[in-house]
Amino acid sequence: MKIALLTRNPKLYSHQRIISAAQERGHEIVPIDYLRCTMNISSRRPELRFMGEKLEGFDVVIPRIAASHTFYGLAVLRQLEMMGVYPLNESVAIGRSRDKLRALQLLARDGVGLPVTAFANSTGSTDDILQMVGGAPVVIKLLEGTQGIGVVLGETHKSAKSVIEAFHGAQINILVQEFIKEAEGHDIRAFVVGRKIVATMERAGPEGEFRSNLHRGGSATKAELSAAEKTAALKACKSMGLNVAGVDMLRSKRGPVVMEVNSSPGLEGIEQATGRDVARDIISFLEKNAKPNKTKTRGKG
C-alpha cells in the first residue's frame, strides 16, 4: 500500500512508530504536513497538492491531526476521501469526537455511561448548573481544551461559581461535570483498533493532581478491564464511528464513565506501559480492511 500520514511533525514517537511499522511490512508511507497542502475543489476532479506537487496514487491515509488545526486538517482529509483514498478514521468521525459537547450528546444517546454534565449559555444559570451536577466539587472544562489544559477543579460552590462566571464573561464555552471523587486521580485508557481493545493502561496523576494526563506528569501502568469497561469502550468507539481511538474512562461507584474518545491517541504511553506493538496493530487493521475508492460514512449524528 501507499500510505499518506497527515502530520505536522513526523519525528514524534507515535509517528515514527507508525512509519516503522508500515515500512517493516513492506508499505510505502509518506509524511505530509497538511497545513502546507492546497486543494483544487472541482466537480468530479478533486485535487490535492503539497509543496506544489500533486498528491496522487495513495491507497490509505492515516490522519494525525492536531486539535488546534482540526478545521484545516479535516478539510485536507475530506479532499483525500473525495479522491477515493481510504481513511483510517473518517473526517466526519474525527469531527464528532473533537466537538466535546456533540460527542457527549451522541454518547448519551447511545447509552454510554457518562459523568453528569451541564452546559448553559447564561451566567444567570450558574447555581442551577452546579445543582444539576450534584454540587461542588465540580470539574470545569473548556470545550476546546486538550491534554488536561483548560480543565479546572472547582472545590467549593463559591470558587466554582466564580470560575464559571469568569469564563462566561469572556464568552468562552465550557462544560461543567460532576467530580468522580472515588477515581482518586486515576483513569483508564482503552486503545481500540477495529472494534477490538488491543491495549489498556491505568494513568495516575502526580500527588495532589486530579488530572491524570501523561503530558501533565502522570504515570501509566498496564491495566485489566472489567466486562462493563470493555463494553463501554467499544460502544463509545462505535458511537463516534472511529476505527482507531483511545477511550478514556473513570471508575465510578455506578460503573465506568467515559470522559473522552480520542481520535488521534498517542502511542508512547500505551506501548511503554503494556509492551504492545500498537503501531503494528494499526497497520494490520489497514491491511485487512482498507478498500480504496469505497469510503463509507459510518454512524449517525
C-alpha positions as CSV (number, residue, x, y, z in Angstrom):
1,M,0.0,0.0,0.0
2,K,1.0,3.6,-0.5
3,I,0.1,5.4,2.8
4,A,-0.3,9.1,3.4
5,L,0.5,10.1,7.0
6,L,-1.1,13.5,7.8
7,T,1.1,15.1,10.4
8,R,2.9,18.3,11.2
9,N,5.7,16.6,13.0
10,P,6.8,13.1,11.7
11,K,9.5,13.0,14.3
12,L,7.1,12.4,17.2
13,Y,7.3,9.0,18.8
14,S,3.8,8.0,17.6
15,H,4.5,8.9,14.0
16,Q,7.9,7.3,14.0
17,R,6.4,4.1,15.3
18,I,3.7,4.2,12.6
19,I,6.2,4.8,9.9
20,S,8.5,2.0,11.1
21,A,5.6,-0.5,11.3
22,A,4.4,0.3,7.8
23,Q,7.9,0.1,6.3
24,E,8.6,-3.2,8.1
25,R,5.5,-4.7,6.5
26,G,6.6,-3.5,3.0
27,H,4.4,-0.5,2.6
28,E,5.4,3.0,1.3
29,I,4.4,5.7,3.8
30,V,4.8,9.5,3.1
31,P,4.5,12.1,5.9
32,I,2.5,15.1,4.7
33,D,2.2,18.4,6.5
34,Y,-1.5,19.1,6.0
35,L,-1.2,22.8,6.7
36,R,1.1,23.1,3.6
37,C,-1.4,21.4,1.3
38,T,-3.6,23.2,-1.2
39,M,-6.9,22.0,-2.6
40,N,-8.5,22.2,-6.0
41,I,-12.2,21.7,-5.4
42,S,-13.5,20.9,-8.8
43,S,-16.5,18.9,-9.9
44,R,-15.6,15.2,-10.5
45,R,-11.9,16.1,-10.4
46,P,-10.8,16.8,-6.8
47,E,-7.1,17.5,-6.5
48,L,-4.6,18.0,-3.6
49,R,-1.2,19.5,-3.8
50,F,1.7,19.5,-1.3
51,M,4.5,22.0,-1.9
52,G,3.3,22.4,-5.5
53,E,3.3,18.7,-6.3
54,K,0.2,16.7,-6.9
55,L,-0.6,14.1,-4.3
56,E,-1.9,11.0,-6.1
57,G,-1.6,7.2,-6.1
58,F,-2.4,6.9,-2.3
59,D,-4.4,3.9,-1.1
60,V,-4.7,4.9,2.5
61,V,-4.5,8.0,4.7
62,I,-3.6,8.0,8.4
63,P,-4.8,11.3,9.9
64,R,-2.8,12.5,12.9
65,I,-4.3,16.0,13.0
66,A,-3.5,18.3,15.9
67,A,-6.6,19.6,17.8
68,S,-5.5,23.2,17.2
69,H,-5.6,22.6,13.4
70,T,-8.8,20.5,13.2
71,F,-10.6,22.7,10.7
72,Y,-8.0,22.7,8.0
73,G,-6.7,19.2,8.8
74,L,-10.2,17.8,8.3
75,A,-10.6,19.8,5.0
76,V,-7.5,18.1,3.7
77,L,-8.7,14.7,4.9
78,R,-12.1,15.2,3.2
79,Q,-10.3,16.1,0.0
80,L,-8.4,12.8,0.1
81,E,-11.6,10.9,0.8
82,M,-13.2,12.5,-2.2
83,M,-10.2,11.3,-4.2
84,G,-11.0,7.7,-3.1
85,V,-8.3,7.3,-0.5
86,Y,-9.3,5.1,2.4
87,P,-9.1,6.9,5.8
88,L,-8.0,5.1,9.0
89,N,-10.5,7.4,10.7
90,E,-13.0,9.2,8.6
91,S,-13.3,13.0,8.7
92,V,-16.9,13.0,10.0
93,A,-15.9,10.7,12.8
94,I,-13.0,12.8,13.9
95,G,-15.2,15.9,13.7
96,R,-17.7,14.2,16.1
97,S,-15.0,13.3,18.6
98,R,-13.3,16.7,18.6
99,D,-16.5,18.5,19.4
100,K,-16.8,17.7,23.1
101,L,-20.4,18.7,23.5
102,R,-21.6,16.9,20.4
103,A,-19.5,13.8,21.4
104,L,-21.2,13.7,24.9
105,Q,-24.6,14.1,23.4
106,L,-24.0,11.2,20.9
107,L,-22.6,9.0,23.7
108,A,-25.6,9.8,25.9
109,R,-27.9,9.0,23.0
110,D,-26.3,5.6,22.6
111,G,-26.5,4.7,26.3
112,V,-22.8,5.1,27.2
113,G,-22.1,5.8,30.9
114,L,-21.0,9.4,31.4
115,P,-20.4,11.8,34.3
116,V,-23.4,14.1,34.9
117,T,-22.6,17.1,32.6
118,A,-24.2,20.5,32.3
119,F,-23.9,23.2,29.6
120,A,-25.5,26.6,29.5
121,N,-25.0,30.0,27.8
122,S,-26.1,32.3,30.6
123,T,-24.2,33.3,33.8
124,G,-27.7,33.5,35.4
125,S,-27.8,29.7,35.3
126,T,-24.7,29.1,37.3
127,D,-26.4,28.0,40.5
128,D,-28.7,25.7,38.5
129,I,-25.7,24.2,36.7
130,L,-23.9,23.4,40.0
131,Q,-27.0,21.9,41.4
132,M,-27.6,19.8,38.3
133,V,-24.2,18.1,38.6
134,G,-24.5,17.4,42.3
135,G,-22.8,20.5,43.7
136,A,-19.2,21.2,44.4
137,P,-16.6,20.0,43.9
138,V,-17.1,20.1,40.1
139,V,-14.9,19.8,37.1
140,I,-15.0,22.8,34.6
141,K,-13.7,22.1,31.1
142,L,-13.1,24.3,28.1
143,L,-14.8,22.9,25.1
144,E,-11.6,23.4,23.1
145,G,-9.1,22.1,25.7
146,T,-6.8,19.1,25.2
147,Q,-4.3,17.1,27.2
148,G,-5.7,18.4,30.5
149,I,-5.3,22.0,29.5
150,G,-8.3,24.1,30.3
151,V,-9.6,21.7,33.0
152,V,-10.3,23.3,36.4
153,L,-11.5,21.8,39.7
154,G,-14.0,24.0,41.4
155,E,-13.6,22.7,45.0
156,T,-16.3,24.9,46.6
157,H,-19.6,26.3,45.4
158,K,-18.2,29.8,45.6
159,S,-15.0,29.1,43.7
160,A,-16.7,27.0,41.1
161,K,-19.3,29.8,40.6
162,S,-16.5,32.4,40.2
163,V,-14.7,30.3,37.6
164,I,-17.9,29.6,35.6
165,E,-18.9,33.2,35.6
166,A,-15.4,34.3,34.6
167,F,-15.4,32.0,31.6
168,H,-18.9,33.0,30.6
169,G,-17.9,36.7,30.9
170,A,-15.1,36.1,28.5
171,Q,-17.5,34.3,26.1
172,I,-15.7,31.0,26.5
173,N,-17.7,27.9,26.1
174,I,-17.4,25.4,29.0
175,L,-18.8,22.1,30.3
176,V,-19.4,21.5,34.0
177,Q,-19.2,17.9,35.2
178,E,-19.6,16.1,38.4
179,F,-16.3,15.3,40.2
180,I,-15.8,11.5,40.5
181,K,-14.1,11.5,43.8
182,E,-13.7,7.7,44.1
183,A,-11.4,7.7,40.9
184,E,-8.7,9.4,43.1
185,G,-6.9,11.0,40.2
186,H,-6.8,7.8,38.2
187,D,-8.3,6.9,34.8
188,I,-8.3,4.1,32.3
189,R,-7.4,4.4,28.6
190,A,-8.6,1.6,26.3
191,F,-6.9,1.6,22.9
192,V,-9.3,0.3,20.3
193,V,-8.3,-0.8,16.8
194,G,-11.1,-2.1,14.6
195,R,-13.7,-2.9,17.3
196,K,-11.1,-4.7,19.3
197,I,-9.3,-3.5,22.5
198,V,-5.7,-4.1,21.9
199,A,-4.1,-2.5,24.9
200,T,-5.2,-0.8,28.2
201,M,-3.4,1.3,30.8
202,E,-4.2,3.0,34.0
203,R,-3.0,6.5,34.4
204,A,-2.4,8.3,37.7
205,G,-1.8,12.0,38.2
206,P,1.1,13.3,40.4
207,E,0.5,13.9,44.1
208,G,-2.3,16.4,44.6
209,E,-3.3,16.5,40.9
210,F,-6.8,15.3,39.9
211,R,-5.9,15.2,36.2
212,S,-4.1,12.0,35.1
213,N,-2.8,13.1,31.7
214,L,0.8,11.9,30.9
215,H,1.5,15.3,29.4
216,R,1.0,16.8,32.9
217,G,3.4,14.5,34.7
218,G,1.1,11.5,35.2
219,S,2.3,7.8,35.2
220,A,0.9,4.8,33.5
221,T,0.8,1.0,34.2
222,K,-0.8,-1.9,32.3
223,A,-4.4,-2.4,33.4
224,E,-7.1,-5.1,33.1
225,L,-10.6,-4.1,32.2
226,S,-13.9,-5.4,33.6
227,A,-16.6,-6.7,31.2
228,A,-18.5,-3.4,31.8
229,E,-15.4,-1.3,31.0
230,K,-14.8,-3.3,27.8
231,T,-18.4,-2.8,26.7
232,A,-18.3,0.9,27.4
233,A,-15.1,1.4,25.5
234,L,-16.2,-0.4,22.4
235,K,-19.7,1.2,22.5
236,A,-18.1,4.7,22.8
237,C,-15.8,4.0,19.8
238,K,-18.7,2.7,17.7
239,S,-20.8,5.7,18.7
240,M,-18.2,8.1,17.2
241,G,-17.7,5.9,14.1
242,L,-14.0,5.6,14.7
243,N,-11.8,2.7,13.6
244,V,-9.0,3.6,16.0
245,A,-9.4,5.5,19.2
246,G,-8.2,6.0,22.8
247,V,-11.2,5.8,25.1
248,D,-10.7,7.5,28.5
249,M,-12.8,6.3,31.4
250,L,-13.1,6.7,35.1
251,R,-14.1,4.0,37.6
252,S,-17.1,5.4,39.4
253,K,-19.4,3.8,42.0
254,R,-22.0,3.3,39.4
255,G,-19.6,1.7,36.9
256,P,-17.4,3.1,34.1
257,V,-18.0,6.6,32.9
258,V,-16.4,7.8,29.6
259,M,-14.6,11.1,29.7
260,E,-13.3,11.4,26.2
261,V,-12.9,9.5,22.9
262,N,-9.6,10.5,21.3
263,S,-9.3,10.1,17.6
264,S,-5.5,10.6,17.4
265,P,-4.3,8.8,20.6
266,G,-0.6,8.8,21.4
267,L,1.3,5.5,21.2
268,E,4.2,6.2,23.5
269,G,2.5,5.9,26.9
270,I,0.4,2.8,26.0
271,E,3.2,0.9,24.2
272,Q,5.6,1.5,27.1
273,A,3.1,0.6,29.8
274,T,1.9,-2.5,28.1
275,G,4.7,-3.7,25.8
276,R,2.1,-4.0,23.0
277,D,3.1,-3.1,19.4
278,V,0.1,-0.9,18.8
279,A,1.6,0.6,15.7
280,R,1.7,-2.8,14.1
281,D,-2.0,-3.4,15.1
282,I,-2.9,-0.2,13.2
283,I,-1.1,-1.3,10.1
284,S,-2.5,-4.8,10.3
285,F,-6.0,-3.3,10.5
286,L,-5.4,-1.3,7.3
287,E,-4.1,-4.4,5.5
288,K,-7.2,-6.3,6.3
289,N,-9.8,-3.5,5.9
290,A,-8.6,-0.8,3.6
291,K,-10.7,-0.6,0.5
292,P,-9.6,2.4,-1.7
293,N,-12.5,4.1,-3.6
294,K,-15.1,2.6,-1.2
295,T,-15.2,5.1,1.6
296,K,-18.4,4.9,3.6
297,T,-19.5,7.2,6.4
298,R,-20.5,5.2,9.5
299,G,-22.7,6.2,12.4
300,K,-25.3,9.0,12.7
301,G,-25.3,12.4,14.2
